[in-house]
């Protein structure tokens, strides 16, 4: 599926690429009702759709269906994009495309969620998107519950019910040299200080790490912190924390080879 060239009758190897200036000009023309600009803009952003739907491959859905649904998200983003906001179109469009694909996958999921719960979640999502567009920030669960006149617990439950399971190995960030995965964002409640100190070999290995590596390992595995929490505490990026952590673990492995 990943190497498929033609999707939904579109030759993906020959898709055009628009410059930022061309996108801005076409968006202005689209707002004035220019259908030709609309078609050109959509074709010029199909590569964006392809890049987004790749993360959903391997779930049993056809590439054609995912591509078509992604295009719906692209069109919605195009129609709702506010030219007065200092935001790139792709920044606005990607969450819209992802949301459209996820809604499609939820509606076609073999694990069925009750209609009432699903409807509540969709209403909450619609309000959330409207609120973000108006105030440029996300509403709280309490604000959504008040708007829809329901209990905040019902909103939280509805969001949980429609979430797709994801792999712990799914990448969520890449700085060009290192990737950060979902598992790097999860606290480790098992690898606490008590569990680690049971192994004297690990304690000895820790002595051979440099001060920064030792601090990263201690905070991550002794204190059970996430990489993001460690990054905020010591004032470096999460990508740097990830590199230091991997370097320290590799160092420990080399010691005991």
N, C-alpha and C positions, 0 to 999 in steps of 0.2 A: 504494500500500500504506500509506503514511504517513498518508493522510487517510481510511483505511478506518474506519468507525464501528463496524460489527458484526464481531467476530472470534470464531470458534468459537461462534456463537450468542449471544455476549454483547454487549449494547449498551454500548460503552465510554463513550458520552457520559453515561450515567446511573449510573456506578459510584459507590458510596458512599465517603466519606472518614472514617476513624476518627481520633479524637484520641489523643494519647499515653496518656491515662488510660484510654480505652476499650480500647486495645490491651492494656494491662497487665492490666485486669480480665478480658478475654477469654482471654488467655494462661493466667491462673491457673485459669479455668474449664476450659480445654482440658486442662490437666494433671490435672484431676480427672475427665476423661472425658466432658465435656459436648459432645455432638455438635452441638447447635444453636450453641454458641459457636464451635466449630470452623468451621462453614460461614460464619458471620457474619464471622469473622476473615479467612478466605480471600477472601471477596467484598470486604472492606474493604481488601485489599492488592493487588488486581488492577491498580490504577493503577501500583503499584511494578513489577509484571511488565511492563507496557506500556512504562514508561520505560526499563527495562533492555533489552528486545528491540529497541528502536528502533536501537540501535547495530549490530545485525546485519542491518538491512534492506539490500537491494541485492545480496545474495549468491545470489539465485535461489531462496531458500526462501520458502514461503508464510507469510503472517502468521499464519494459523491454526495451522500446525505449530509455529512459533516460540513462539506464545502458550501452546499446550498444554504444550510442553516447559518453558517458563518457569514455568508453574503447578506442574509436578512439583518444580522447584527450590524454589519457594515453600513447598510442603507439607513438603519435607524440612527446610527451614530452620525451619519452625514446629514440627515434631516434635522437632528436635534443639536448639532454643533453650533456653539455660540462664537462667532468671529471676534466679538469684543473681548473675550477672555484671552489672557496671555498663556495659552496652552497649545501645544502641538496637536494636530488632529489624531495622530497615532496614539498619543497618550490618553486621549479621550475615547478613542475607538476600541482599543484592545479590551478594556473591561466590558464594553457593550457586546463585543463579539463573544467573549468568554461566557458572559451571562446568557446569551441566546443559545449557545451550544449546551450549556449546563441545563438550561430549562428543557431543551429537547431531550437530553439524556435522561433527565428525571421523569419526564412524561412517558418515556419508552423503557423505563427501568423495570426489570422483572420483580423487584421488591416494591410492592405497591404501598403508597402512602395515601391515607384517606383523603377524599376530595376536599373536605372542609379544611383540613390542616394545610394542604397544598395551596388552596385558594387564599388562606390567611397569609401564608408565606409570600405569595406573589403580590398581594396587596401591600405587604410590608416592604417588599423589594421596590415596588413602584414608588411608594412614598419616599423610601430611602434615596432612590435615584433623583427624584424631584427635589428633595431637600439638599442633596449634594450640589446639584446644578444651581440652586438658588443661593446657598450660603457657603459653598466651596468647602464643606466639611461634613462628616457623617453625623446623623442624628443618633442619640442614645436609644437604648432599648425602651427606656421610660417614655421618651418623646414619641416613638413609634406607637407604643401601646396606648398612649393618651390620644393620639390622632385617630387610631382605629377603634378606640373605646373597648379595649380588651385588656386582660391582665398581662403584665410584662412576661410572666412565666410562659404564657401561651405563645408569645412572639418568639421567645428563645427556643421553645420546643419545636415550633414550626420551622425555624431556621435549621435546627439540628436534623429534623426529619427529612429535609430535601437535600442535604449535603451528600455529595458523591464521595465514596471512599477514595483515598489517594495513597500512592506508594510512599513509604518512608524514603525511598531512593529518588523521588521526584525532585529535580533541581528547581530551586526558586530564585537563584541569583548566580550570575557569572560575571567576573570582572575581567575576563579575557585570559586568565591564567588558572584560576581556581573556581570551582563550583561550590555553592552552598546548597545542601539538600534539606528536605523536610526534617529528617532525623536530627540534623544539627540544631534545630529549633526546639527540640523536645527536651524537657528536663529529665534527667536520669535519677529517679528516686531510689534505685537499687544500688548504684555505685556511690554510696555515701562513705563518709570517713570511717565508719565502723566496719563496713565491708572491706574496704581497701586495706586497712591496717591489719587484717587477718593474714595478709600475705607479706612476709618480711622481704621477699625478693623484690616486690614492687617498691617497697620503702627504700631499699638499697638503690634501686634504679633511679628513683627520684633525686637522690643525692648527686647523680651524675649529670642532671639537666642544668642548663643555665637558669639564672634567676627568673627571666621572663617565661621560659617554658614551664618552669616549676610552678609559677603563679597561675598560668593558664590551666594546667592539669589539676591543680588544687581546687580552683574555682569551679571547673567543669565537672570533675568526677568526685571530689571530696564534698564540695558544697552543693552539687547538683544544679548549677546554674546553666542557663542556655548560653549559646555563643553571643547572642545579642545583648544579654544582660552583662556578660563579661566585658564586651566591647564598650558598653556605656560606662561601666565602672572604671576602666583603666584608660579610657579616652582614645581608643583606636577603632578602626573599622572592623566589621564582622568578618570580612574577607581576610584581614590580617590575623584575627583570632583563629580562624579556620586553618590558615597556613602554619601558625605556630603550634597549634594542637597536633596537626598531622606530623610536623617535624619532630615534636617531642615523642609521639607514639612510635615513629620510625626509629628514633634514637634508642628507645627502650627495647624495641624488637632486635636491633643490631647487637645490643649488649648480651641478649640471651640466645643468640644464634649459636 
